[in-house]
Every structure is written in C-alpha cells, then in structure tokens.
Amino acid sequence: MAIPQLAYRRRSLTWNETDCPDIFGRILVTRLNSDSPMNLQIRPFEDGDHEASARVFSEVFPDFPITGNDSRRVRASRRNPFSIVARTPGTGHAVGFGEIWQESRMNYPGKYWGWVLVDPEYQGRGIGARVYDCLMSELCKLGAETVWVNARDDYPQHLRFVRRRGFHELWRNITQRLCVREVGLSGIEDMTDQARERGTSIVTLSKEIQENADYLRDLSELQNLIEADVPRAGYFTPATYEEFVDGFSRGTHLPDGYFLAKHGEKYVGLSYLQTTEGDPRILEIGLTGIRPEYRRQGIARLLKLHTIKYASERGVDAIETGSNSSNDPILTLNESVGFHKTYAWVTFEKSLHN
C-alpha cells in the first residue's frame, strides 16, 4: 500500500525565521507569532517516528487506518527519501511530518513526490506550511525541476493548500470499494470452465510457488508488461529482476489471494489482494492486468471475481481498489462486478524551474 501524499491548510502567520536551514545538520526551533504562541522543532525523521506518523495519518483519515509497520514498508520502497518531523519541544509531541522522494520505477533526476501530514489537533497553526517550506528548500538544494503531490477530493482544505502554492491538477485516481456480502458469484465456476476450454486456467500464487521454480522471473516479466501501461507521472522504468524480487519480498500480498491467468505455461494476467495492518476487515487489490495480446477476452473480469470469491471465503467486509480516471475499461469493469466510487486522490504538479 502506498501512503498517499497530503496537504494541509494554514492561517496567516508570521515566522521569526523565513528560510529553512540544513535541518539534517541541526534542530530548527521556530516560534509562531499567533494568539497561542508555541515552539516548533523540525528534525530528521527516525525509525521510531513511524508509529507516530501512522497514528496521525489514521486520525486524519479514519477510513484509511495504517500502522507503523505499514509506514515502514512504504518508506522502504522509495528512492532517496528526505523526511522530517515537526514537534513541540516541551513534550516532544510529533505534530507534523513531511517527506520528498523519488519513485523507484522512475529514474529521472529532478522529479520528486512529496507529502505533508499534520495532527488534526494542531492544524490551522501554520505547521503544515512550515514543513512544506522546509521541503521546498531541500528541493531547491537538490536542483529539483518538478514536484508532485496528492490530495483527496473530499478534503477541500487540502486542495486549497496545494492550489495556493502554485500546483495544477494532472489527473485523479479513483478509489472504489466493494461490499463483499452484496456480490453474487454463482456463475464463476462456469466462466472458469469456459476459459479453460479456450486454454486459459486460473491458478494461485501458492500453487505456482510449489510447481514453478521460475515463478518470480515469470512474474517479473508479466508485471513490467502490465505496469508499462499504467498511467503515471513521468515515464515508466521497468524494474530489474533484483528490484522486483526486493519489492515482492516486502509486499503484503496473500499467496492464496494472488490469482494468475495462464495460457499453457505462460502467465498472461494477474489480480491479487493485499492486506494492511490498520484494518483487517478490508483487503486491497494491488494490481490487475493482462498481457496486451490477451486483452478483451474476459480474463480480467474472471480474475477479479476470483479475488472477490477469496475475500468472501476469508470473511472480510470489503475490497478497495484504485484506478486512474483515464482508465475507463478498468473503472467500468470494477463497476460491473459491484465496486462503487468513494473518493479520488487528485495528483498535482508544480514546476520548480523558476
């Protein structure tokens, strides 16, 4: 699960310091000039901060809870992360977080993602703005050309924060949810038999681990083919086999909930479920995709139905998935099997050339 990039509101405040120093060299202490003055320390993010970051994230987004381990997994997947924590000096209470990083699959110098996270109790005091300013200062030092952020469309204050700082919208990633108990699966066996008659079988990763010594290399090839067509900021860089294995080993996919379509011995499609520790009642679809030459044969639909059947047998309440708003075929497929839109993550871009 990728932790989304966030943005937060501020009110008009004056800072005693206007430039963010090299915060990896020392702790910055800043006083807010407001009706309720407070000191703010900004320091480098440490491993022990993951629990506090996950707690704040879960308070901001109660419908999307995560744990410290979830946070660790996400940060480990990022290239060159630069992370900071804002806290109150007296109590050491972490009230804000920020990070910039580069995507592991997008090796383009000068292009970064970023996020800012503020404890709901402390929002509206300029903390998010201060964290943002420090991240922007670091981006300037790095010679960054572009930065991308995400904000949820049902949090208008986040959208305002981003737009006021010169970001413009690129696209939206639609989150859809399916209530497992409301889906009928009576025809799945017939569909599976019909696919088998055409030479396509549906198997689980658990089975392939036992029977295919080269399953990881075959999966690596398939996933690169599928992800090449996934809409994204910038251009896709295929993962090396070693990079794929590293990411796969850190994943939270369920081997019995990881479904592969095979034509003969060749992997032609996949759809898999993964867990988050924050809410065991919900599973997420990590990726669904088909080799280009095998598309429009109903394979993706059949794979989706198998993930739903697995979730039903596991006794979970819901499945969530995210798809780019430009990907009409997958959005339509999801709706046809029972998914409904809940919200969208809006991707924004800002050019730093000036």
Backbone torsions as a table, in degrees:
resi	resn	phi	psi	omega
1	MET	NA	128.8	177.3
2	ALA	-89.4	124.6	178.1
3	ILE	-69.4	127.2	-176.6
4	PRO	-67.7	159.1	177.8
5	GLN	-92.6	136.7	-168.9
6	LEU	-124.4	165.6	175.0
7	ALA	-145.3	152.3	-172.7
8	TYR	-135.8	157.6	-176.0
9	ARG	-80.0	163.0	175.5
10	ARG	-142.2	160.8	169.3
11	ARG	-112.8	168.7	-174.4
12	SER	-68.3	113.8	-179.3
13	LEU	-135.8	157.9	176.3
14	THR	-114.2	132.0	-179.3
15	TRP	-100.6	144.1	176.5
16	ASN	-70.4	-26.7	175.8
17	GLU	-119.8	137.7	-176.7
18	THR	-107.0	-16.3	179.9
19	ASP	-113.5	137.7	177.2
20	CYS	-85.4	121.2	-179.5
21	PRO	-76.0	-175.0	174.8
22	ASP	-70.4	95.0	-171.0
23	ILE	-75.1	-10.0	173.2
24	PHE	-83.2	-5.9	176.8
25	GLY	-93.4	-30.4	-179.9
26	ARG	-159.9	166.9	175.8
27	ILE	-81.6	134.4	176.3
28	LEU	-95.2	126.7	175.2
29	VAL	-112.5	121.8	-177.2
30	THR	-127.3	141.4	177.3
31	ARG	-107.5	132.0	175.6
32	LEU	-83.0	127.9	174.1
33	ASN	-88.3	95.0	-178.4
34	SER	-148.5	-177.8	179.4
35	ASP	-64.7	-26.9	179.9
36	SER	-124.4	79.2	-175.3
37	PRO	-60.5	147.1	176.5
38	MET	-149.4	152.1	173.1
39	ASN	-89.4	148.3	-179.0
40	LEU	-134.5	125.1	174.9
41	GLN	-103.6	135.1	173.8
42	ILE	-119.2	123.3	-176.3
43	ARG	-138.1	168.4	177.6
44	PRO	-63.6	145.9	176.4
45	PHE	-70.2	137.2	178.6
46	GLU	-120.2	164.3	-177.4
47	ASP	-58.2	-35.3	-179.8
48	GLY	-70.2	-6.1	-179.8
49	ASP	-85.7	-8.6	-176.1
50	HIS	-61.6	-39.0	-179.0
51	GLU	-64.6	-43.5	179.2
52	ALA	-66.0	-40.5	178.0
53	SER	-61.7	-43.7	179.0
54	ALA	-65.3	-38.5	178.4
55	ARG	-62.0	-47.0	-179.6
56	VAL	-64.8	-43.9	178.3
57	PHE	-56.9	-44.4	-177.7
58	SER	-68.6	-28.7	176.3
59	GLU	-75.1	-36.1	177.1
60	VAL	-69.9	-41.1	-178.7
61	PHE	-121.7	78.0	-176.7
62	PRO	-62.9	-19.8	177.5
63	ASP	-85.9	3.7	-176.9
64	PHE	-141.6	57.2	-175.4
65	PRO	-70.1	146.0	176.5
66	ILE	-134.1	170.1	177.7
67	THR	-116.8	172.9	176.4
68	GLY	-60.5	-36.5	178.0
69	ASN	-66.8	-37.1	174.6
70	ASP	-59.1	-45.0	-179.9
71	SER	-61.3	-42.2	179.7
72	ARG	-61.9	-43.6	-178.3
73	ARG	-62.0	-42.4	-178.3
74	VAL	-65.7	-46.2	-178.3
75	ARG	-63.7	-35.2	-179.7
76	ALA	-65.9	-21.3	-178.2
77	SER	-85.7	-5.3	-174.1
78	ARG	-98.6	148.0	177.8
79	ARG	-93.6	135.3	173.7
80	ASN	52.8	49.6	179.6
81	PRO	-70.8	140.0	173.5
82	PHE	-121.7	111.1	-169.9
83	SER	-125.2	142.3	-179.0
84	ILE	-134.7	159.0	178.7
85	VAL	-128.6	134.7	172.3
86	ALA	-105.5	130.3	-178.2
87	ARG	-144.0	161.5	176.6
88	THR	-85.2	128.3	-174.0
89	PRO	-62.2	-39.7	-174.9
90	GLY	-62.8	-46.7	-176.6
91	THR	-100.0	-18.4	-174.7
92	GLY	73.1	14.0	-177.2
93	HIS	-70.1	123.9	178.8
94	ALA	-76.0	120.1	-175.7
95	VAL	-116.8	-10.9	179.8
96	GLY	-156.2	151.8	-179.1
97	PHE	-139.4	152.0	175.6
98	GLY	-153.3	152.3	-179.3
99	GLU	-155.2	144.4	166.2
100	ILE	-124.3	149.4	-178.4
101	TRP	-163.0	172.3	174.6
102	GLN	-114.4	145.0	179.1
103	GLU	-68.7	139.4	-179.5
104	SER	-66.0	-26.5	-178.1
105	ARG	-98.2	13.2	-176.1
106	MET	-138.4	87.6	-172.8
107	ASN	-87.3	69.2	179.4
108	TYR	-120.4	112.1	178.3
109	PRO	-58.9	141.4	174.8
110	GLY	89.4	-1.3	-179.4
111	LYS	-117.6	126.8	-172.4
112	TYR	-135.2	155.6	166.1
113	TRP	-102.9	157.4	177.2
114	GLY	-149.3	157.7	172.9
115	TRP	-149.8	153.9	176.9
116	VAL	-132.8	136.4	-176.5
117	LEU	-135.9	129.8	-178.2
118	VAL	-130.5	135.3	175.8
119	ASP	-54.2	127.7	-178.5
120	PRO	-52.8	-34.4	-179.1
121	GLU	-65.9	-22.5	-175.4
122	TYR	-111.2	5.6	178.7
123	GLN	-69.1	153.5	-179.3
124	GLY	86.1	8.2	-179.8
125	ARG	-113.0	10.2	178.2
126	GLY	86.0	4.1	-177.9
127	ILE	-66.0	-45.2	178.5
128	GLY	-60.1	-38.8	178.7
129	ALA	-65.1	-38.8	-179.3
130	ARG	-67.9	-43.2	177.3
131	VAL	-61.6	-44.0	178.1
132	TYR	-58.0	-45.4	-179.3
133	ASP	-60.8	-39.2	178.5
134	CYS	-65.5	-40.4	177.8
135	LEU	-65.3	-41.0	178.9
136	MET	-64.3	-37.4	177.0
137	SER	-60.9	-43.0	179.0
138	GLU	-66.3	-39.5	177.8
139	LEU	-60.6	-39.1	177.7
140	CYS	-63.7	-41.6	178.7
141	LYS	-63.0	-33.3	-179.2
142	LEU	-80.5	-7.6	-177.2
143	GLY	72.1	30.5	-177.5
144	ALA	-63.7	145.7	178.3
145	GLU	-102.1	-34.2	-173.7
146	THR	-143.8	144.5	172.6
147	VAL	-133.4	138.8	177.1
148	TRP	-115.4	145.6	173.7
149	VAL	-139.1	161.5	174.1
150	ASN	-118.4	148.2	173.7
151	ALA	-145.0	143.1	-178.5
152	ARG	-76.8	140.5	-176.4
153	ASP	-73.6	-12.9	177.4
154	ASP	-97.8	13.1	174.1
155	TYR	-121.5	81.6	-173.5
156	PRO	-59.5	-30.4	179.8
157	GLN	-66.5	-30.6	177.2
158	HIS	-69.3	-42.1	179.1
159	LEU	-62.8	-41.0	179.1
160	ARG	-63.1	-42.7	-179.8
161	PHE	-56.0	-46.8	-176.8
162	VAL	-68.1	-47.6	-176.0
163	ARG	-65.0	-35.3	179.3
164	ARG	-65.3	-19.3	-178.4
165	ARG	-101.7	18.6	170.5
166	GLY	87.0	13.5	176.4
167	PHE	-84.0	146.0	174.6
168	HIS	-122.6	149.5	-174.1
169	GLU	-73.0	136.4	174.8
170	LEU	-100.7	-53.4	-179.5
171	TRP	-164.9	-177.5	179.0
172	ARG	-128.6	141.6	175.3
173	ASN	-107.8	113.7	-172.4
174	ILE	-83.3	125.0	173.2
175	THR	-92.2	127.4	179.0
176	GLN	-121.9	145.4	-179.3
177	ARG	-127.1	143.4	177.8
178	LEU	-122.3	129.6	173.6
179	CYS	-84.9	112.3	-170.3
180	VAL	-59.2	-39.2	-175.6
181	ARG	-68.1	-16.9	-175.7
182	GLU	-92.2	-0.6	-174.4
183	VAL	-101.8	130.4	175.2
184	GLY	-91.0	136.0	-175.9
185	LEU	-123.7	26.4	-172.9
186	SER	-64.8	-26.8	-175.7
187	GLY	-96.6	4.9	-172.6
188	ILE	-67.2	-35.7	-179.1
189	GLU	-66.8	-41.6	178.1
190	ASP	-63.7	-41.3	179.1
191	MET	-63.9	-39.0	179.0
192	THR	-65.4	-41.1	178.0
193	ASP	-64.3	-41.1	179.7
194	GLN	-64.2	-39.5	177.5
195	ALA	-65.0	-39.8	179.7
196	ARG	-62.8	-37.1	178.1
197	GLU	-64.0	-27.0	177.8
198	ARG	-89.7	4.3	176.6
199	GLY	96.3	6.3	-178.3
200	THR	-112.8	124.0	178.7
201	SER	-114.0	154.7	177.8
202	ILE	-109.5	122.7	-178.5
203	VAL	-129.8	164.5	177.2
204	THR	-98.9	159.4	175.1
205	LEU	-61.3	-36.9	178.4
206	SER	-54.6	-44.0	-179.9
207	LYS	-66.1	-42.2	-178.2
208	GLU	-67.5	-34.3	177.4
209	ILE	-59.5	-36.9	-178.9
210	GLN	-77.8	-30.5	-168.4
211	GLU	-111.7	-17.8	-175.3
212	ASN	-121.8	106.2	-178.3
213	ALA	-65.5	-22.6	-178.8
214	ASP	-104.4	24.0	-174.2
215	TYR	-60.4	-36.7	-178.9
216	LEU	-66.3	-42.2	179.6
217	ARG	-67.6	-38.5	177.8
218	ASP	-66.1	-39.9	177.4
219	LEU	-65.4	-39.6	179.8
220	SER	-59.7	-45.1	179.0
221	GLU	-63.3	-46.0	-178.0
222	LEU	-63.3	-45.5	-176.6
223	GLN	-65.5	-37.6	176.3
224	ASN	-62.7	-40.5	178.1
225	LEU	-62.7	-42.7	-178.3
226	ILE	-70.3	-47.3	-174.8
227	GLU	-69.3	-20.6	177.0
228	ALA	-61.1	-25.8	-178.9
229	ASP	-99.3	1.1	179.0
230	VAL	-78.5	124.8	178.8
231	PRO	-59.1	139.1	-177.7
232	ARG	-157.7	165.3	172.1
233	ALA	-76.2	128.1	-179.0
234	GLY	79.8	-162.3	-176.7
235	TYR	-106.9	149.2	-179.0
236	PHE	-81.0	134.6	173.4
237	THR	-111.8	116.6	-179.1
238	PRO	-57.5	142.9	177.0
239	ALA	-76.5	140.4	170.2
240	THR	-69.9	164.7	178.6
241	TYR	-59.2	-40.6	-179.5
242	GLU	-65.4	-40.2	177.7
243	GLU	-64.7	-41.4	178.7
244	PHE	-61.8	-46.9	-178.5
245	VAL	-61.8	-40.1	179.2
246	ASP	-62.4	-47.1	178.8
247	GLY	-66.6	-39.4	179.9
248	PHE	-62.3	-39.7	-177.8
249	SER	-68.1	-24.1	-179.9
250	ARG	-95.3	-1.5	-176.1
251	GLY	-73.1	165.6	178.4
252	THR	-112.6	23.8	179.2
253	HIS	-65.7	155.9	179.6
254	LEU	-103.7	115.1	-176.3
255	PRO	-54.8	-36.2	178.4
256	ASP	-81.8	-11.9	177.5
257	GLY	-109.1	17.7	179.6
258	TYR	-110.5	107.1	-171.8
259	PHE	-107.6	135.9	-179.5
260	LEU	-121.6	138.9	171.6
261	ALA	-97.7	129.1	-179.2
262	LYS	-120.7	133.7	170.8
263	HIS	-111.0	105.1	-167.6
264	GLY	68.2	-122.6	177.9
265	GLU	-103.3	2.9	-176.1
266	LYS	-93.8	132.3	174.2
267	TYR	-74.3	123.5	-177.9
268	VAL	-117.9	-8.6	179.4
269	GLY	-168.5	161.8	178.2
270	LEU	-152.6	155.8	169.5
271	SER	-156.0	126.1	-175.4
272	TYR	-137.8	154.5	178.7
273	LEU	-104.0	147.1	176.2
274	GLN	-137.1	160.0	-175.5
275	THR	-106.9	161.6	164.3
276	THR	-127.8	146.2	-179.9
277	GLU	-72.9	-21.4	-174.6
278	GLY	-64.5	-36.3	-178.5
279	ASP	-146.8	96.9	-177.7
280	PRO	-68.7	-9.0	179.6
281	ARG	-79.4	-9.9	-176.3
282	ILE	-123.0	134.8	171.4
283	LEU	-110.7	154.6	179.1
284	GLU	-117.2	141.9	171.3
285	ILE	-83.1	118.2	-177.6
286	GLY	-74.7	-45.7	-178.8
287	LEU	-162.9	140.2	170.8
288	THR	-129.7	130.9	179.4
289	GLY	-169.0	160.4	-176.2
290	ILE	-132.7	144.6	172.1
291	ARG	-54.7	140.9	-176.0
292	PRO	-51.5	-41.6	-175.6
293	GLU	-74.7	-7.3	180.0
294	TYR	-112.2	9.3	-179.2
295	ARG	-76.7	163.4	179.5
296	ARG	63.4	33.0	174.9
297	GLN	-119.5	9.3	179.5
298	GLY	82.1	7.8	-176.6
299	ILE	-70.8	-41.8	-179.6
300	ALA	-61.9	-41.7	178.6
301	ARG	-61.9	-44.0	-179.6
302	LEU	-63.6	-41.8	177.8
303	LEU	-62.1	-43.2	178.5
304	LYS	-59.7	-43.3	-179.4
305	LEU	-63.3	-35.0	177.5
306	HIS	-67.8	-35.8	176.4
307	THR	-66.0	-38.4	179.2
308	ILE	-66.3	-41.9	178.5
309	LYS	-61.1	-42.8	178.5
310	TYR	-62.5	-44.6	-179.9
311	ALA	-62.0	-38.3	178.3
312	SER	-63.8	-44.2	179.7
313	GLU	-67.5	-28.4	179.0
314	ARG	-78.1	-18.3	177.1
315	GLY	84.8	20.1	178.7
316	VAL	-80.9	162.7	-177.0
317	ASP	-84.2	-39.5	-170.5
318	ALA	-151.2	161.3	172.4
319	ILE	-123.3	138.4	175.8
320	GLU	-119.3	150.1	176.9
321	THR	-149.7	156.6	178.1
322	GLY	-127.0	137.6	-178.8
323	SER	-141.8	144.8	178.0
324	ASN	-63.4	142.0	-176.9
325	SER	-63.5	-19.0	178.3
326	SER	-84.6	-8.3	-176.3
327	ASN	-91.7	71.7	-176.5
328	ASP	-59.1	-40.6	-178.5
329	PRO	-59.0	-44.0	-177.5
330	ILE	-75.1	-34.2	177.0
331	LEU	-64.5	-42.2	178.5
332	THR	-66.0	-41.2	177.1
333	LEU	-60.1	-46.7	-179.7
334	ASN	-59.1	-44.4	179.4
335	GLU	-63.0	-36.3	-176.6
336	SER	-68.2	-23.5	179.4
337	VAL	-101.4	2.1	172.5
338	GLY	118.9	3.8	177.9
339	PHE	-79.1	147.1	177.5
340	HIS	-130.5	143.3	179.5
341	LYS	-66.4	137.6	174.9
342	THR	-111.7	-47.3	177.5
343	TYR	-163.0	178.2	178.4
344	ALA	-133.0	144.0	168.8
345	TRP	-92.1	122.5	-178.9
346	VAL	-95.3	123.5	177.6
347	THR	-91.1	127.0	179.0
348	PHE	-115.8	152.9	178.9
349	GLU	-128.7	144.6	173.9
350	LYS	-134.5	130.0	175.3
351	SER	-85.2	135.2	-178.2
352	LEU	-108.8	16.1	-177.4
353	HIS	-60.9	-31.2	-177.4
354	ASN	-96.0	NA	NA
